[in-house]
């Protein structure tokens, strides 16, 4: 056999070898053949040892080489990096003669650092390469730039990315496909999607890699459907294209679209891999589609024959989120390897159903199984600790994190803050926050939420103002803090500030802000926010649409609320509840019932809130038979146990209909202790029907439950007043004085020219108050001329003449054009006299008047009210 034939034979054998014993035999045969002096074969021997993971053997060969060339040095350098032996790779590179180093040597170092999780070292090495006087930059390897771009993407440094981009343009490397691919990928990983888009659009014929990268990039910049648009424009697709699109739909919560895309992929002959299954299982979990999840499980077993830890974890997560904990546990037990991810999926699945003790028990089993506890698992188990019962466990976990040096991890630190906040210990949460060596935006947001949960609005705002970098979640957290604690006006000021800072709002921003408008009953401001919703393309978001329905209904715009409700393509339970509540609050009980029946026909099951809305609608309209029917069906058909709120609605319904004995018997038969709302409903009914005896019983119970609330005292005093029991009125007022209880002052407000004008009884401070009184007197004369109103002259009722709602409507008549409905909001229930006056005012002025009092809406027109005098 000739020298060339023998050399070729050894070369082929080295190339195919993957076994250490065979590798050593081939080395021995090479020595026996006398060809071990061949530098060509020696370099390939090094490469073989490296591929077999025999780095020490490779290094021995390298040291024995008498005439090592650049290929020899680079092969050994590559072997050290591949095996993670960073220090030896660095020493070997330093040992290399400068005259020997070439672009491959530098690229190997840059790439090696990046693949071993040291991207910053890659950047430093690249900078050293540029400074190296022996390295010809003009003839450098483009792959040194692509490796550096990869490292830059890992560090998410847009600033350095721009510098790299400028450098490759200067060297005229921008037209190379590998550079184009790396630029797009680098900018996307830096979060600079618009820069990636600019590069992509300037490529004449983008590679498949670039197209696939932009599917993800466009999803981040414009959302999943723009990503789909990119996908449909692609000249061809591969597995990566389909997996990326499926993953995008899954991550954005579009579970059904994710599944349909998966089916389309399979129908076109693309075989799913573990990435595909992971995304699709996650989609099944997000929409709780157990049937599809089980189908995927069967397909995985049929196609893959066995479950690895990755797919097993996906199945555990899917079954757990679909509520099938037994099946999740069965999959877990079937796994050959139970790693941190599979344990964490099982623990989080159990925890999401409120089974904190079971989740902690699983955590103890995990520790006994000697599975290494990583940061993600610790974050999950810290999330279980919520409430006083878990405070001690949470502290122990905090101690474990400190002992094992995991408290310096930002995600762990954030989880510790959240844990203490949920356990009600804001001070420890604050201490944990201050102890963090590094904090991110989530850390600051978690602290804002902690102060909010404790009701400390001022400290929450201080924390918000100190946050170095705020994102939309930070703004939403502060916004929610204001709204949840009743500071709706401050919340709207914050929303205006957020818009002035050009922070892009999301659906949470709008849902929260619109709720504030609903609480304030400010239709103009609410309409402006709705226009912003349209501008940002979030009109179709069901949560935002639900909040708009509620806002319009609380502003008395029931037609607009219905229009928005009808525009929701896929209505959820909250949508139906919002519309039912809207009809109920606006005195359209029959419409509330119709909506409820429509909901049942869509197979959407009601919850306790649905029945509050329906029963409230029946109560406002006096629909006794219907109310009893729905109250019974709540438990008998849907198994929903009635709460105090449901009983209060039925008591209110029976009481207003004059069935006071039935209302009292219902309370006496309640399976739990009635609360203040129930007794308050009975007391209100007693006032309507002038039953002062039963009113005393109801008031006594109410006072026992709500010692500091003036409502029961005032209502009973009014009952005594209307029945002429003035001595009892004096006694009630004396009792209130002794107990230090003050009546909540009544006030009404009206929105004119984007300003809220507030009026109280016998108002004197409004700048136009004299004109208001003149207008009111003028209107009262017209009302008295109808013959349907008799002026009240008794001392007890003297102040009713200038109640706040009358003043507000008079101001509206002065300030608003004749064609515009006048809308007033009052904090308390409207009295009989004011209700009659406003009814007649709508007749004598031919105006539509709308009032939202503390209990419901009243729509006045042509001398009639939507409540039919039943409120």
C-alpha positions in Angstrom: 0.0 0.0 0.0 1.5 3.4 -1.0 2.1 6.2 1.4 -0.8 8.2 0.0 -3.2 5.3 0.3 -2.2 4.5 3.9 -2.5 8.2 4.9 -5.9 8.3 3.3 -6.9 5.2 5.2 -5.8 6.7 8.6 -7.5 10.0 7.8 -10.8 8.2 7.1 -10.5 6.1 10.2 -9.8 9.2 12.4 -12.7 11.0 10.9 -15.2 8.1 11.7 -13.9 7.3 15.1 -16.1 8.0 18.1 -14.8 5.5 20.7 -11.9 6.2 23.1 -10.6 2.6 23.0 -10.6 2.5 19.2 -9.0 6.0 19.2 -6.0 4.7 21.2 -5.7 1.6 18.9 -5.6 3.8 15.9 -2.9 6.0 17.5 -0.8 2.8 18.2 -1.2 1.6 14.6 -0.1 5.1 13.4 3.1 4.8 15.5 3.7 1.2 14.2 3.3 2.3 10.6 5.9 5.0 11.1 3.6 7.7 9.9 3.4 9.5 13.2 5.9 12.1 12.0 3.3 13.2 9.4 2.1 16.6 10.5 -1.1 16.2 8.5 -2.0 12.9 10.3 -0.9 14.3 13.6 -3.3 17.2 13.3 -6.1 14.8 12.4 -5.2 12.6 15.4 -5.5 15.6 17.6 -8.9 16.3 16.1 -10.0 12.7 16.7 -9.0 12.7 20.3 -10.9 16.1 20.8 -14.0 14.7 19.2 -13.9 11.7 21.5 -13.5 13.9 24.6 -10.0 12.7 25.2 -8.5 16.1 25.8 -5.6 14.9 28.0 -4.5 12.4 25.3 -4.8 15.2 22.7 -2.6 17.5 24.8 0.1 14.7 25.2 0.2 14.4 21.4 0.3 18.2 21.0 3.3 18.4 23.4 5.2 15.7 21.6 4.7 17.4 18.2 8.1 18.7 16.9 6.8 20.9 14.1 3.4 22.2 15.2 1.8 24.5 12.7 -1.1 26.9 13.1 -3.7 24.1 12.5 -2.1 22.1 15.4 -2.3 25.1 17.8 -5.9 26.0 16.8 -7.1 22.3 17.1 -5.8 22.1 20.6 -7.2 25.4 21.5 -10.6 24.3 20.2 -10.4 21.1 22.2 -9.9 22.9 25.5 -12.9 25.2 24.9 -15.1 22.3 23.8 -14.4 20.6 27.1 -14.9 23.8 29.2 -11.2 24.0 30.3 -11.0 27.7 30.0 -7.9 28.4 32.0 -5.8 25.9 29.9 -7.2 27.4 26.7 -6.2 30.9 27.9 -2.7 29.7 28.8 -2.3 27.9 25.4 -3.4 31.1 23.6 -0.9 33.2 25.6 1.8 30.6 24.8 1.2 30.8 21.0 3.8 32.8 19.2 2.3 36.1 17.9 3.5 35.4 14.5 1.6 32.1 14.4 -1.8 33.4 15.6 -4.3 33.9 12.8 -7.9 34.9 12.5 -9.0 31.4 13.3 -7.1 31.5 16.6 -8.8 34.7 17.6 -12.2 33.5 16.4 -11.8 30.3 18.4 -11.1 32.3 21.6 -14.1 34.7 20.9 -16.4 31.8 20.2 -15.1 29.6 23.0 -15.8 32.3 25.7 -19.3 32.8 24.4 -20.2 29.1 24.3 -19.0 28.7 27.8 -21.2 31.5 29.1 -18.6 34.3 29.2 -19.8 36.8 26.5 -18.0 39.7 28.2 -14.7 37.9 27.7 -15.6 37.4 24.1 -16.0 41.2 23.6 -12.7 41.9 25.4 -10.9 39.3 23.2 -12.4 40.9 20.1 -11.2 44.3 21.2 -7.7 42.8 21.8 -7.8 41.3 18.3 -8.5 44.8 16.8 -5.6 46.3 18.8 -3.2 43.5 17.8 -0.6 45.0 15.4 0.2 41.6 13.9 -3.5 41.0 12.9 -4.6 42.3 9.5 -8.1 43.7 10.1 -8.8 44.1 6.4 -8.4 40.3 5.9 -10.0 39.2 9.1 -12.3 36.2 9.4 -16.0 37.3 9.1 -16.8 34.6 11.7 -14.9 36.6 14.3 -17.5 39.3 13.8 -20.5 36.9 13.9 -19.2 35.3 17.1 -18.8 38.8 18.6 -22.3 39.7 17.6 -23.6 36.6 19.3 -21.8 37.6 22.5 -23.2 41.2 22.1 -26.7 39.7 21.8 -26.1 37.7 25.0 -25.2 40.9 26.8 -28.1 42.8 25.2 -25.8 45.8 24.6 -27.4 47.9 21.9 -24.7 50.5 22.2 -21.9 48.0 21.4 -24.2 46.4 18.7 -24.3 49.8 16.9 -20.5 50.1 17.1 -20.1 46.5 15.6 -22.5 47.3 12.9 -20.6 50.4 11.9 -17.4 48.5 11.9 -18.6 45.8 9.5 -20.0 48.5 7.2 -16.6 50.2 7.2 -14.9 46.9 6.3 -17.5 46.3 3.5 -18.6 43.0 5.1 -22.3 43.9 5.3 -23.2 42.0 2.1 -22.1 38.6 3.4 -25.0 36.4 4.4 -23.4 35.3 7.7 -23.0 38.9 8.7 -26.6 39.8 7.7 -27.9 36.9 9.7 -25.8 37.8 12.8 -26.8 41.5 12.6 -30.5 40.7 12.6 -30.1 38.1 15.4 -28.0 40.5 17.5 -30.4 43.4 17.3 -33.4 41.1 18.2 -31.6 39.7 21.2 -30.7 43.3 22.3 -34.4 44.2 22.1 -33.7 46.7 19.3 -36.3 45.2 17.0 -36.7 48.4 14.9 -32.9 48.2 14.1 -33.3 44.5 13.2 -36.2 45.5 10.9 -34.1 48.1 9.2 -31.3 45.6 8.5 -33.8 43.0 7.3 -35.6 45.4 4.9 -32.3 46.4 3.3 -31.4 42.7 2.5 -32.2 42.0 -1.1 -32.8 38.3 -0.6 -33.0 37.5 3.1 -31.9 34.0 4.2 -34.2 31.6 5.8 -32.4 32.3 9.1 -33.3 36.0 8.8 -36.9 35.3 8.0 -37.2 33.0 11.0 -35.5 35.6 13.3 -38.0 38.3 12.1 -41.0 36.1 12.9 -39.9 36.4 16.5 -38.8 40.0 16.1 -42.1 41.2 14.7 -44.0 39.3 17.4 -42.1 41.4 20.0 -42.6 44.6 18.1 -46.1 44.3 16.7 -47.7 41.2 18.2 -48.4 37.7 17.0 -50.5 38.5 14.0 -47.8 40.6 12.4 -45.5 37.7 13.0 -48.0 35.6 11.1 -48.0 38.1 8.3 -44.2 37.7 8.0 -44.6 33.9 8.0 -47.0 34.0 5.1 -44.6 36.2 3.1 -41.7 33.8 3.4 -40.6 32.0 0.2 -40.3 28.8 2.1 -40.5 27.4 5.6 -38.6 24.9 7.7 -39.0 23.4 11.1 -37.7 26.5 12.8 -40.2 28.7 11.0 -43.2 26.6 12.2 -41.8 26.1 15.7 -41.2 29.9 16.1 -44.7 30.8 15.0 -46.3 28.1 17.2 -44.2 29.3 20.1 -45.3 32.9 19.5 -49.0 32.0 19.6 -48.4 30.0 22.7 -46.5 32.7 24.5 -49.2 35.3 23.7 -51.9 33.1 25.1 -53.5 32.4 21.7 -54.0 28.7 22.5 -56.5 27.9 19.9 -54.5 29.5 17.1 -51.4 27.7 18.4 -53.1 24.4 18.1 -54.5 25.1 14.6 -51.0 26.1 13.4 -49.6 22.9 14.8 -52.3 20.9 12.9 -51.4 22.8 9.7 -47.7 22.1 10.2 -48.4 18.3 10.6 -50.7 18.3 7.6 -47.9 19.7 5.4 -45.6 16.9 6.4 -43.4 18.6 9.0 -42.6 16.3 11.9 -42.9 17.9 15.3 -39.9 17.9 17.6 -39.6 18.5 21.4 -39.7 22.3 20.9 -43.1 21.9 19.0 -44.6 19.7 21.7 -43.4 22.0 24.5 -45.2 25.0 22.9 -48.4 23.1 22.1 -48.6 21.5 25.5 -48.2 25.0 27.0 -51.1 26.2 24.8 -53.3 23.3 26.0 -52.5 24.3 29.6 -53.3 28.0 28.9 -56.8 27.2 27.6 -57.3 24.1 29.9 -58.0 21.9 27.0 -57.5 18.4 28.5 -58.8 16.6 25.5 -56.2 18.1 23.2 -53.5 17.6 25.9 -54.3 13.9 26.2 -54.2 13.5 22.4 -50.8 15.1 22.3 -49.6 12.8 25.2 -50.7 9.7 23.2 -49.0 11.1 20.0 -45.8 11.8 21.9 -45.7 8.2 23.3 -46.5 6.8 19.8 -43.8 8.9 18.0 -41.1 9.2 20.6 -41.6 5.8 22.4 -40.4 7.3 25.7 -40.6 10.5 27.7 -37.5 12.6 28.4 -37.5 15.1 31.3 -38.3 18.1 28.9 -41.5 16.5 27.4 -42.4 15.0 30.8 -42.3 18.4 32.5 -44.5 19.8 29.7 -47.1 17.1 30.3 -47.0 17.5 34.1 -47.6 21.3 33.7 -50.4 20.7 31.2 -52.3 18.1 33.4 -51.8 20.2 36.5 -53.1 23.4 34.9 -56.1 21.4 33.6 -56.9 20.4 37.2 -55.8 16.7 36.7 -53.3 16.5 39.5 -53.5 12.7 39.7 -52.5 12.4 36.0 -49.8 15.0 36.5 -48.4 12.8 39.4 -48.7 9.7 37.3 -46.6 11.2 34.5 -44.1 12.4 37.1 -43.7 8.9 38.6 -43.2 7.4 35.1 -40.2 9.6 34.3 -36.9 7.8 34.3 -35.2 11.1 35.4 -37.0 13.5 37.7 -35.0 16.7 37.5 -35.5 20.2 39.0 -37.9 21.2 36.1 -40.2 18.2 36.5 -40.3 18.7 40.3 -41.0 22.4 40.0 -43.8 21.8 37.4 -45.5 19.4 39.8 -45.1 21.7 42.8 -46.4 24.8 41.0 -49.3 22.8 39.6 -50.4 21.8 43.1 -49.8 25.3 44.5 -52.0 27.0 41.9 -55.1 25.2 43.3 -54.4 26.7 46.8 -52.9 23.4 48.1 -50.0 25.1 49.9 -49.4 22.3 52.4 -49.3 19.7 49.6 -46.9 21.8 47.6 -44.6 22.2 50.6 -44.8 18.4 51.3 -43.7 17.8 47.7 -40.8 20.2 48.2 -39.6 18.2 51.2 -39.8 15.0 49.1 -37.7 16.8 46.4 -35.0 17.6 49.0 -35.0 14.0 50.2 -34.5 12.8 46.6 -31.2 14.7 46.6 -32.3 16.8 43.6 -30.3 20.0 43.4 -32.5 23.0 44.3 -32.1 25.7 41.7 -33.2 29.3 41.8 -36.4 28.6 39.7 -37.6 25.9 42.2 -36.9 28.2 45.1 -38.8 31.1 43.5 -41.8 28.7 42.9 -41.9 27.4 46.5 -41.6 30.9 47.9 -44.6 31.8 45.8 -46.6 29.1 47.8 -46.0 31.1 51.0 -48.9 33.5 51.2 -50.7 34.5 54.4 -49.8 34.3 58.1 -50.0 30.5 58.2 -46.9 30.3 55.9 -44.9 33.2 57.3 -42.6 31.0 59.3 -42.0 28.7 56.4 -41.2 31.7 54.2 -38.6 32.9 56.7 -37.0 29.5 56.7 -36.8 29.5 52.9 -35.3 33.0 53.1 -32.7 31.6 55.5 -31.9 28.8 53.1 -31.4 31.2 50.3 -29.0 33.3 52.4 -27.1 30.1 53.5 -26.7 28.9 49.9 -25.8 32.3 48.5 -29.0 32.4 46.4 -30.3 35.6 48.0 -28.1 37.6 45.7 -30.1 36.3 42.7 -32.5 39.0 41.6 -35.4 36.6 40.9 -35.0 35.0 44.3 -34.8 38.4 46.0 -38.0 39.5 44.2 -39.7 36.3 45.3 -38.7 37.0 48.9 -40.1 40.5 48.8 -43.4 39.2 47.3 -43.5 36.4 49.9 -43.2 38.8 52.9 -45.7 41.2 51.3 -48.3 38.4 50.9 -47.7 37.3 54.5 -48.5 40.9 55.6 -45.0 41.8 56.7 -44.1 45.0 54.8 -41.2 45.9 57.0 -39.4 42.5 56.3 -40.2 42.9 52.6 -38.6 46.4 52.7 -35.5 45.0 54.5 -35.1 42.2 51.9 -35.4 44.9 49.2 -32.8 47.1 50.8 -30.5 44.0 51.2 -30.5 43.1 47.5 -27.1 43.8 45.9 -28.8 44.2 42.5 -32.3 45.2 41.8 -34.3 45.3 38.6 -37.6 46.9 37.6 -39.5 43.9 39.0 -37.9 44.5 42.4 -39.1 48.0 42.6 -42.6 47.0 41.3 -42.8 44.2 43.9 -42.1 46.8 46.6 -44.7 49.2 45.3 -47.2 46.3 45.4 -46.1 45.4 48.9 -46.8 48.9 50.2 -50.1 48.9 48.3 -51.3 45.6 49.9 -50.5 47.2 53.3 -52.6 50.3 52.4 -49.5 52.6 52.6 -50.2 54.7 49.5 -47.7 57.4 50.3 -44.8 54.9 50.6 -45.9 53.2 47.5 -45.7 56.5 45.6 -42.3 57.3 47.1 -41.0 54.0 45.9 -42.5 54.6 42.5 -40.9 58.0 42.3 -37.5 56.5 43.2 -37.6 53.7 40.7 -34.7 54.3 38.3 -36.2 52.6 35.3 -40.0 52.3 35.0 -41.7 50.1 32.5 -45.4 49.8 31.8 -45.8 47.2 34.6 -44.4 49.7 37.2 -46.8 52.3 36.0 -49.7 49.8 36.1 -48.8 48.8 39.7 -48.9 52.4 40.9 -52.1 53.1 38.9 -53.8 50.0 40.4 -52.7 51.1 43.9 -54.6 54.4 43.6 -57.7 52.8 42.0 -58.0 49.9 44.4 -57.8 52.2 47.4 -60.4 54.6 46.1 -58.0 57.4 44.9 -59.5 57.4 41.4 -58.7 61.0 40.8 -55.0 60.5 41.7 -55.0 57.5 39.5 -56.2 59.5 36.5 -53.6 62.1 37.1 -51.0 59.4 37.0 -52.5 58.1 33.8 -52.1 61.5 32.2 -48.5 61.7 33.5 -47.8 58.3 32.0 -49.1 59.4 28.6 -47.0 62.6 28.8 -43.9 60.4 29.4 -44.7 58.5 26.1 -45.0 55.1 28.0 -46.8 52.7 25.8 -49.9 51.5 27.7 -51.1 47.9 27.6 -54.5 46.3 28.3 -53.9 46.4 32.1 -53.3 50.2 31.9 -56.6 50.8 30.0 -58.7 48.3 32.1 -57.5 50.0 35.3 -57.9 53.6 34.0 -61.3 53.0 32.6 -62.3 51.6 36.0 -61.3 54.9 37.6 -63.5 56.7 35.1 -66.3 54.4 36.0 -65.8 55.1 39.7 -65.7 58.9 39.1 -68.6 58.6 36.6 -66.7 61.0 34.3 -68.0 60.2 30.9 -65.9 62.8 29.0 -62.6 61.5 30.5 -63.8 58.0 30.0 -64.5 58.6 26.3 -61.0 60.1 25.9 -59.4 57.0 27.4 -61.6 54.8 25.1 -60.2 56.8 22.1 -56.7 55.9 23.3 -57.7 52.3 23.4 -58.7 52.5 19.8 -55.5 54.3 18.9 -53.4 51.5 20.4 -55.4 48.8 18.8 -56.7 47.2 22.0 -60.4 47.6 21.4 -60.7 43.9 20.7 -59.1 42.9 24.1 -61.9 41.3 26.0 -60.7 42.6 29.4 -60.5 46.2 28.1 -64.0 45.9 26.4 -65.5 44.6 29.7 -64.2 47.6 31.6 -65.6 49.9 28.9 -69.0 48.3 29.3 -68.8 48.9 33.1 -67.7 52.5 32.6 -70.5 53.4 30.2 -73.1 51.7 32.5 -71.8 53.6 35.6 -72.0 56.8 33.6 -75.6 56.1 32.7 -74.8 55.5 29.0 -76.6 52.1 28.8 -76.9 52.2 25.0 -73.2 52.7 24.6 -72.5 49.9 27.0 -74.7 47.6 25.0 -73.0 48.6 21.8 -69.6 47.7 23.2 -70.9 44.5 24.7 -72.4 43.4 21.3 -69.0 44.1 19.6 -67.1 41.6 21.8 -66.6 38.6 19.5 -65.7 36.0 22.2 -67.5 37.0 25.4 -66.3 35.6 28.7 -68.2 35.3 32.0 -67.0 38.8 33.1 -68.5 40.3 29.9 -71.9 38.8 30.6 -71.7 39.8 34.3 -70.8 43.4 33.3 -73.8 43.7 31.0 -76.2 42.2 33.4 -75.0 44.5 36.2 -75.3 47.4 33.8 -79.0 46.7 33.1 -79.7 46.1 36.8 -78.1 49.3 37.9 -80.0 51.3 35.3 -83.3 49.9 36.3 -83.7 47.4 33.4 -84.3 44.2 35.3 -86.1 42.5 32.4 -83.0 43.1 30.2 -80.8 41.7 32.9 -82.8 38.5 32.9 -82.8 38.3 29.1 -79.0 38.7 29.1 -78.7 36.0 31.7 -80.8 33.6 29.6 -78.7 34.5 26.5 -75.6 33.6 28.5 -76.9 30.2 29.4 -77.7 29.5 25.7 -73.9 30.0 25.0 -73.1 27.3 27.6 -71.3 29.9 29.7 -71.9 28.9 33.3 -72.9 31.6 35.8 -71.0 32.3 39.0 -72.1 34.1 42.2 -71.5 37.5 40.6 -74.0 36.6 37.8 -76.7 35.9 40.4 -76.0 39.2 42.3 -76.6 41.0 39.0 -79.8 39.1 38.2 -81.3 39.3 41.7 -80.4 43.0 41.8 -82.2 43.6 38.6 -85.3 41.7 39.9 -85.1 43.8 43.1 -84.9 47.2 41.3 -87.9 46.2 39.1 -90.0 44.5 41.8 -89.9 41.1 40.0 -90.7 38.9 43.0 -91.6 35.7 41.3 -88.6 35.8 39.0 -86.3 36.7 41.9 -87.4 33.7 43.9 -87.0 31.5 40.9 -83.4 32.6 40.2 -82.5 32.4 43.9 -83.6 28.8 44.0 -81.9 27.9 40.7 -78.6 29.2 41.9 -78.2 26.3 44.4 -80.5 23.7 42.8 -79.2 23.9 39.2 -75.6 25.3 39.5 -74.7 24.3 43.1 -73.7 27.9 44.0 -74.1 28.5 47.7 -75.7 31.9 48.4 -73.7 34.6 50.2 -74.8 37.6 52.3 -74.9 39.6 49.1 -77.5 37.2 47.5 -79.6 37.2 50.6 -79.5 41.0 50.7 -80.8 41.2 47.2 -83.7 38.9 47.9 -84.5 40.6 51.2 -84.5 43.9 49.3 -86.8 42.5 46.7 -89.3 41.1 49.2 -89.1 44.1 51.4 -89.7 46.6 48.6 -92.7 44.6 47.5 -94.2 44.9 51.0 -93.5 41.3 51.9 -91.7 42.3 55.1 -92.6 39.2 57.0 -91.2 37.0 54.3 -88.1 39.1 54.2 -87.6 38.7 58.0 -88.3 35.0 57.9 -85.7 34.6 55.1 -83.1 36.4 57.4 -84.0 34.2 60.3 -83.5 31.1 58.2 -80.1 32.0 56.9 -77.4 29.3 57.4 -74.9 31.9 58.6 -75.0 35.2 60.5 -76.5 38.0 58.4 -74.1 40.9 57.8 -74.8 44.7 57.7 -75.9 44.6 54.1 -78.7 42.2 54.8 -80.1 44.1 57.8 -79.6 47.4 55.9 -81.8 46.1 53.1 -84.6 45.2 55.6 -84.3 48.6 57.3 -84.6 50.4 53.9 -87.7 48.4 53.1 -89.2 49.3 56.6 -88.7 53.0 55.7 -90.6 52.5 52.4 -93.5 50.8 54.1 -93.4 52.9 57.3 -92.9 49.9 59.6 -91.1 51.5 62.6 -91.5 48.4 64.8 -89.6 46.0 62.5 -87.3 48.9 61.6 -86.1 49.0 65.3 -85.2 45.4 65.2 -83.3 45.8 61.9 -81.6 48.9 63.1 -80.5 47.3 66.4 -78.9 44.4 64.5 -77.3 46.8 62.1 -75.8 49.0 64.9 -74.4 45.9 66.6 -72.5 45.0 63.3 -71.6 48.5 62.2 -70.9 50.5 65.4 -69.2 53.4 63.6 -71.4 53.5 60.5 -74.0 56.3 60.5 -76.3 54.6 57.9 -78.4 52.6 60.3 -78.9 55.5 62.8 -79.8 58.0 60.1 -82.2 55.6 58.3 -84.0 54.8 61.6 -84.1 58.5 62.4 -85.7 59.2 59.0 -88.3 56.5 59.6 -89.2 58.1 63.0 -89.4 61.5 61.3 -91.7 60.3 58.5 -94.0 58.6 61.1 -94.1 61.7 63.3 -92.2 60.2 66.2 -90.1 63.3 66.8 -89.1 62.3 70.4 -87.5 59.1 69.0 -85.8 61.3 66.4 -84.2 63.4 69.1 -83.2 60.2 71.0 -81.5 58.8 67.9 -79.6 62.1 67.4 -78.6 62.2 71.0 -77.3 58.5 70.8 -75.3 59.4 67.7 -73.7 62.3 69.6 -72.9 60.2 72.6 -71.2 57.5 70.4 -69.4 60.1 68.4 -71.1 59.0 65.1 -71.5 61.7 62.5 -73.8 61.4 59.4 -71.9 61.1 56.1 -72.4 64.5 54.4 -74.4 64.2 51.2 -72.8 65.7 48.1 -73.5 65.7 44.3 -71.3 66.4 41.4 -71.7 67.2 37.7 -69.1 67.3 34.9 -69.1 70.5 32.9 -66.3 71.7 30.6 -64.0 68.8 31.7 -64.3 69.9 35.4 -66.2 68.3 38.2 -68.5 70.8 40.1 -69.3 69.6 43.6 -72.4 70.7 45.6 -73.4 70.0 49.2 -76.7 70.8 50.9 -77.2 74.6 51.3 -74.1 75.1 49.2 -72.4 78.6 49.5 -68.9 78.2 48.1 -69.5 77.6 44.4 -68.6 80.7 42.4 -72.0 80.7 40.6 -74.1 79.7 43.6 -76.3 82.8 43.5 -77.3 82.1 39.9 -77.8 78.4 40.8 -80.3 79.4 43.6 -82.1 81.7 41.3 -82.4 79.0 38.6 -83.6 76.5 41.2 -86.3 78.8 42.5 -87.4 79.5 38.9 -87.7 75.7 38.3 -89.5 75.1 41.6 -92.1 77.6 40.6 -92.7 75.8 37.3 -92.8 72.4 39.1 -95.4 73.7 41.7 -97.5 75.1 38.8 -98.0 71.5 37.5 -100.2 70.8 40.5 -98.3 67.5 41.1 -95.9 68.9 43.8 -96.6 70.4 47.2 -93.8 72.4 48.8 -92.5 71.0 52.1 -92.6 73.6 54.9 -92.0 71.5 58.1 -88.9 72.2 60.1 -87.8 68.6 59.8 -87.6 68.8 56.0 -86.6 72.4 55.5 -83.1 71.5 54.2 -84.5 69.2 51.5 -85.4 72.3 49.5 -81.7 72.8 48.8 -80.4 69.2 48.7 -77.2 68.9 46.7 -78.7 67.0 43.7 -81.2 69.8 43.1 -78.4 72.4 43.1 -76.4 70.2 40.7 -79.3 69.9 38.2 -79.9 73.6 38.4 -76.3 74.3 37.6 -76.6 71.8 34.7 -79.6 73.8 33.3 -77.5 76.9 33.5 -74.3 75.5 31.9 -75.2 72.8 29.4 -76.9 73.2 26.0 -80.6 72.3 25.7 -80.0 69.2 23.6 -77.6 67.6 26.1 -78.7 65.2 28.8 -77.8 66.4 32.3 -76.1 63.8 34.4 -75.5 64.1 38.2 -73.9 61.7 40.6 -74.7 61.6 44.3 -72.9 59.7 47.1 -76.1 58.8 49.0 -79.5 57.4 48.2 -81.8 60.1 46.7 -84.6 61.2 49.0 -88.3 61.0 48.1 -88.7 64.8 47.7 -85.7 65.2 45.4 -86.8 62.2 43.3 -90.2 63.8 42.8 -88.7 67.2 42.0 -86.3 65.8 39.4 -89.1 63.7 37.8 -91.1 66.9 37.3 -88.1 68.9 36.3 -87.6 66.5 33.4 -91.2 67.3 32.3 -91.2 71.1 32.7 -87.8 71.4 30.9 -88.3 68.7 28.3 -84.8 67.5 29.2 -83.4 64.0 29.8 -82.0 63.9 33.4 -79.8 61.1 34.7 -78.8 60.6 38.3 -76.6 58.0 39.8 -77.2 57.8 43.5 -75.4 55.6 46.0 -77.5 52.5 45.0 -78.5 52.7 41.3 -79.2 54.9 38.2 -82.4 56.9 37.6 -83.2 58.0 34.1 -85.8 60.8 34.2 -87.7 61.8 31.1 -91.1 63.4 30.5 -92.0 63.2 34.2 -91.2 59.5 34.6 -88.3 57.6 36.1 -86.8 54.4 34.9 -87.1 53.0 38.4 -90.8 53.4 38.3 -90.6 55.0 41.7 -89.2 51.8 43.1 -85.8 52.4 44.6 
